[in-house]
Amino acid sequence: MNIWLRRFLAVFALFFVAQSVAKAQDLIGDFNADVFFDNREYMNFSETTPETIFGLRLAPTIGISLDSVHIFKIGVNPLFEFGSRKRVGDIAPIAYYQFHKKVLNEKLQIDFLFGMFARTPWLDENPRFLLNDTLQYYKPNIEGALLRLAYGKKSYFSLWTDWTLRQTDRDRENFLSGITGKQYIKDFFLGYALTLFHNANPGKPQPDDAYIQDNYGHYLNIGFEKKDWGKLKLLHISTGHAISAFRDRGLEDNFHISHGLLSNVAVHYWHVKLIGTHYWANNPAILRWGDKFYKATQYGRIDLQGLMNSQKWNVQFMLGFSLHFTKYGIDHTQYVKVGYHLNYLNKSLKKA
């Protein structure tokens, strides 16, 4: 770990502990450990990369809750990739402020996060069309801000921005912003997810960096979702319009646009979950952060998962197998994920 990062975290840890003791506030924290094996046998579609991702992420955090509304946390989220020449890979620092409050007779919950914080669970409902599932391994944090409004039993609205690269003489400045939400009427819903990626020039542009890039995507869908329905833990059916748009500003005025129809079905019974996805589009999708399989104009995916969740031991287990269908052939993925997630001394958030 960088020496300045160690000093930064040490100073803030001492500050939080001192404040907590001095003002008798709640000392709170989390410990998250995620082990993952993700073997991607992608041999047919040239836009994808065959690889095996095998490793571990540990994310301990500590902080204080001033009054169950204002929360400060710090921590680290290092990556350990098995077989890597680096003993420790990327280290993602965690340091953020959270406003957490229920208003309007507790009908509306407001969460505002500002700093460096985990993207899970805040962005989990974004489709892979917009945000690929490799981000959970190599970019687990948002560096920016997020506002989430949760109302009714299931409806919510989120607005967020992630500053992905700071401008230097050689590096472009870029950021990714988005809106995510679902509005429910009983078990029927209107869902929406939107992302905007802006890729500006570096401080001293090179010939290859002559144009600012704009990249937009959205998924607007309707569906039906029922949980704990008889013997089914989940039944989900949805379909909607998926669009991507890309341009090099200055090189061309018009966007390269792809319109598609994206549909999903999910059934969860006992410890088994079956998920089906079908996508059709008039042009290949161009999305910097999206799953590259959507560059195929026709794509299908089937996931068969075995799931176990121990609330007593705070352990989640997933064993999965995926088939990917394009006109070029059938690819497949096998994955195993084990997570341990513990909230300790987290008195204030449990009262909220």
C-alpha positions in Angstrom: 0.0 0.0 0.0 1.2 3.5 -0.8 2.8 5.2 2.2 0.6 8.3 1.8 -2.5 6.1 1.7 -1.4 4.4 4.9 -0.9 7.7 6.6 -4.2 9.1 5.4 -6.2 6.1 6.7 -4.3 6.0 10.0 -5.0 9.7 10.7 -8.6 9.4 9.9 -9.0 6.2 11.9 -7.5 8.0 14.9 -9.8 11.0 14.3 -12.9 8.8 14.1 -12.1 6.8 17.2 -11.3 10.0 19.1 -14.5 11.7 18.1 -16.5 8.6 19.0 -15.0 8.3 22.5 -15.2 12.1 23.1 -18.8 12.5 22.1 -20.0 9.0 23.1 -21.3 8.3 19.6 -21.8 4.9 18.1 -18.7 3.2 16.7 -19.8 1.2 13.6 -18.2 -0.9 10.9 -18.4 -3.7 8.4 -16.3 -6.6 7.3 -16.8 -8.0 3.8 -14.9 -10.9 2.3 -15.7 -12.1 -1.3 -14.0 -15.1 -2.9 -14.7 -15.6 -6.6 -13.8 -18.0 -9.4 -15.1 -16.9 -12.8 -14.0 -19.0 -15.8 -15.0 -17.5 -19.1 -14.7 -19.8 -22.1 -15.2 -17.2 -24.8 -14.0 -18.7 -28.1 -16.5 -17.7 -30.7 -17.3 -14.0 -30.5 -14.2 -12.0 -31.2 -15.3 -8.9 -29.1 -15.0 -10.9 -25.9 -11.9 -12.1 -24.1 -11.5 -15.6 -22.7 -10.1 -15.5 -19.2 -10.2 -16.9 -15.7 -10.7 -14.5 -12.8 -9.8 -16.2 -9.5 -9.2 -14.2 -6.3 -10.4 -12.6 -3.1 -11.4 -9.1 -2.0 -11.4 -8.0 1.6 -13.2 -4.8 2.6 -13.1 -3.9 6.3 -14.5 -0.5 7.3 -14.8 1.5 10.5 -16.6 4.7 11.3 -18.9 6.7 13.5 -22.6 7.5 13.4 -23.2 10.9 15.0 -27.0 10.5 15.4 -28.1 7.7 13.1 -28.4 10.2 10.3 -24.8 11.4 9.7 -22.4 8.6 9.1 -18.6 8.7 8.4 -16.7 5.6 7.3 -13.2 4.7 6.2 -11.5 1.4 5.1 -9.8 -0.4 2.3 -10.8 -2.9 -0.4 -7.7 -4.7 -1.6 -7.7 -7.3 -4.4 -5.8 -10.6 -4.1 -5.6 -12.4 -7.5 -4.5 -16.0 -7.1 -1.4 -16.8 -9.1 -0.5 -13.1 -9.7 3.1 -12.0 -9.4 1.8 -9.2 -7.2 1.0 -10.3 -3.7 -1.6 -7.6 -3.4 -3.2 -6.1 -6.5 -5.4 -3.0 -6.7 -6.1 -1.4 -3.4 -9.4 0.6 -3.4 -9.6 3.1 -0.5 -12.9 3.6 1.2 -13.7 7.0 2.8 -17.1 8.6 2.6 -19.9 10.5 4.3 -23.5 9.1 4.3 -26.7 10.9 5.1 -29.4 8.3 6.0 -32.8 9.4 7.1 -36.5 8.4 6.8 -39.0 11.2 6.4 -42.7 11.7 5.7 -43.8 9.3 8.5 -41.0 6.9 7.4 -42.6 6.5 3.9 -39.5 8.0 2.2 -35.9 6.9 2.9 -33.1 9.2 1.8 -29.5 8.1 1.3 -26.8 10.4 0.1 -23.2 9.1 -0.2 -20.2 11.3 -1.0 -16.7 10.0 -1.3 -15.3 6.6 -2.2 -17.8 3.8 -1.4 -18.8 0.3 -2.6 -21.0 0.1 -5.7 -22.8 -2.9 -4.1 -25.7 -2.8 -3.4 -26.4 0.7 -4.8 -25.9 -0.2 -8.5 -26.7 -3.9 -8.5 -29.9 -3.5 -10.5 -28.2 -1.9 -13.5 -28.3 -4.4 -16.4 -25.1 -5.9 -17.8 -26.0 -4.1 -21.0 -24.9 -0.8 -19.3 -22.5 -2.0 -16.6 -20.6 -5.3 -17.1 -20.2 -7.8 -14.2 -16.4 -7.6 -14.4 -16.6 -4.2 -12.5 -17.3 -6.1 -9.2 -13.8 -7.6 -9.4 -11.7 -4.7 -10.7 -13.6 -1.5 -9.9 -15.7 -2.3 -6.8 -16.0 1.4 -5.7 -17.7 4.5 -6.8 -15.5 7.6 -6.5 -18.1 10.4 -6.5 -21.6 10.7 -5.1 -25.0 8.9 -5.1 -28.5 10.0 -4.1 -31.1 7.3 -3.5 -34.8 7.8 -2.7 -36.7 4.7 -1.6 -40.5 5.0 -1.2 -43.4 2.7 -0.9 -42.6 -1.0 -0.4 -40.2 -1.4 -3.4 -40.0 1.7 -5.5 -36.8 3.7 -5.7 -34.9 6.4 -7.6 -31.1 6.8 -7.8 -28.8 9.4 -9.2 -25.1 8.9 -9.2 -21.7 9.9 -10.7 -18.4 8.1 -10.7 -15.2 10.1 -11.5 -13.2 7.5 -13.4 -10.1 9.3 -14.4 -8.5 12.6 -13.4 -7.0 14.8 -16.2 -3.2 15.1 -16.6 -1.0 16.1 -19.5 -1.3 12.6 -20.9 -4.5 11.2 -19.3 -8.0 12.1 -20.4 -10.5 13.4 -17.9 -13.6 11.1 -17.8 -16.6 10.3 -15.7 -19.6 8.0 -15.7 -23.0 9.2 -14.5 -26.3 7.5 -14.3 -29.9 7.3 -13.2 -31.5 4.0 -12.0 -35.0 3.4 -10.7 -38.2 1.3 -10.5 -41.7 2.4 -9.9 -44.1 -0.3 -8.8 -47.9 -0.6 -9.0 -48.5 -3.7 -6.9 -46.3 -6.3 -8.6 -46.0 -4.5 -12.0 -43.2 -2.1 -12.5 -41.7 0.5 -14.8 -37.9 0.3 -14.7 -35.3 2.6 -16.1 -31.5 2.8 -16.2 -29.4 5.4 -17.9 -25.6 6.0 -18.2 -23.6 8.8 -19.7 -19.9 8.5 -20.1 -17.9 11.6 -21.0 -14.3 11.2 -22.2 -12.6 14.6 -22.4 -9.2 15.5 -23.8 -6.0 15.3 -21.8 -4.3 18.5 -20.7 -1.9 18.3 -23.7 -3.8 16.5 -26.4 -1.9 14.1 -28.7 -2.9 13.4 -32.3 -4.8 10.3 -31.2 -6.7 12.3 -28.6 -8.1 14.9 -31.0 -11.8 14.3 -30.2 -13.9 14.4 -27.1 -16.1 11.3 -26.8 -19.7 11.0 -25.6 -21.3 7.6 -24.9 -24.9 7.3 -23.8 -27.0 4.2 -23.0 -30.4 3.5 -21.5 -32.8 0.7 -20.7 -36.5 1.5 -20.3 -38.6 -1.6 -19.4 -41.8 -2.8 -18.0 -42.4 -6.0 -16.1 -43.9 -8.2 -13.4 -42.0 -9.2 -10.3 -43.3 -11.3 -7.4 -41.3 -12.5 -4.4 -42.3 -15.3 -2.0 -45.2 -16.4 -4.2 -46.2 -19.9 -3.1 -43.1 -22.1 -3.4 -41.4 -19.6 -5.6 -38.9 -17.2 -4.0 -38.9 -15.0 -7.2 -40.7 -14.7 -10.5 -39.5 -11.9 -12.8 -40.6 -11.1 -16.3 -39.5 -7.9 -18.1 -38.9 -6.4 -21.6 -37.9 -3.1 -22.9 -36.0 -0.7 -25.1 -32.2 -0.7 -25.0 -30.3 2.1 -26.7 -26.7 3.0 -27.1 -25.2 6.1 -28.7 -21.6 7.1 -29.4 -19.8 9.9 -31.1 -16.4 11.5 -31.4 -17.3 15.2 -30.9 -15.8 17.4 -33.6 -15.1 14.5 -36.0 -18.8 13.9 -36.5 -22.0 15.6 -35.4 -24.2 12.5 -35.5 -24.2 9.7 -33.0 -23.8 6.0 -33.9 -27.0 4.7 -32.5 -28.2 1.2 -31.7 -31.8 0.3 -30.9 -32.6 -3.0 -29.3 -35.2 -5.1 -27.5 -33.9 -6.6 -24.2 -36.0 -9.2 -22.3 -35.4 -11.1 -19.1 -37.1 -14.0 -17.2 -36.0 -15.2 -13.8 -37.4 -18.0 -11.6 -36.0 -18.8 -8.2 -37.3 -22.0 -6.5 -35.7 -23.5 -3.4 -31.9 -23.1 -3.9 -32.1 -23.0 -7.7 -32.4 -19.9 -9.9 -32.8 -19.9 -13.7 -32.3 -16.7 -15.6 -32.9 -16.1 -19.3 -31.9 -13.1 -21.3 -32.6 -12.3 -25.0 -31.4 -9.2 -26.9 -32.0 -8.1 -30.5 -30.7 -4.9 -32.0 -30.4 -3.2 -35.4 -26.7 -2.3 -34.8 -23.9 -3.4 -32.5 -24.1 -1.6 -29.1 -21.2 0.7 -28.3 -21.0 1.1 -24.5 -17.6 1.7 -22.8 -18.7 0.0 -19.5 -21.2 -2.5 -20.9 -20.9 -6.2 -21.5 -19.2 -6.8 -24.8 -21.6 -9.6 -25.8 -24.1 -6.8 -26.6 -22.0 -5.9 -29.5 -23.6 -8.8 -31.2 -26.9 -7.8 -32.8 -28.5 -11.0 -31.5 -27.6 -12.4 -28.2 -29.1 -14.9 -25.7 -27.9 -16.0 -22.3 -29.1 -18.7 -19.9 -27.8 -18.8 -16.3 -28.4 -21.8 -14.0 -27.5 -21.0 -10.4 -27.4 -22.9 -7.1 -27.8 -20.5 -4.1 -27.4 -20.8 -0.4 -27.7 -18.0 2.2 -26.9 -18.5 5.8 -28.3 -15.6 7.8 -26.9 -17.1 11.0 -23.3 -17.1 9.7 -23.7 -14.2 7.3 -22.5 -16.3 4.4 -23.7 -16.3 0.8 -22.8 -19.0 -1.7 -23.4 -19.1 -5.5 -22.5 -21.8 -8.0 -23.4 -20.9 -11.6 -23.2 -22.0 -15.2 -23.9 -19.7 -18.2 -24.5 -20.3 -21.9 -24.0 -17.4 -24.3 -25.6 -17.6 -27.7 -24.6 -15.5 -30.7 -24.7 -16.2 -34.4 -21.0 -17.1 -34.2 -21.5 -20.0 -31.8 -22.1 -20.9 -28.1 -19.7 -19.8 -25.3 -20.0 -20.7 -21.7 -19.0 -19.5 -18.2 -18.6 -21.4 -14.9 -18.5 -19.4 -11.7 -18.3 -19.9 -7.9 -18.8 -17.0 -5.4 -18.7 -17.1 -1.7 -19.3 -13.9 0.4 -19.1 -13.2 4.1 -20.7 -9.9 5.1 -20.8 -8.7 8.7 -22.1 -5.5 10.3 -20.6 -5.0 13.7 -21.5 -2.5 16.4 -23.9 -1.1 13.9 -26.4 0.1 16.4 -27.5 3.4 14.8 -28.4 2.0 11.3 -30.5 -0.7 12.9 -32.5 1.9 14.8 -33.1 4.0 11.6 
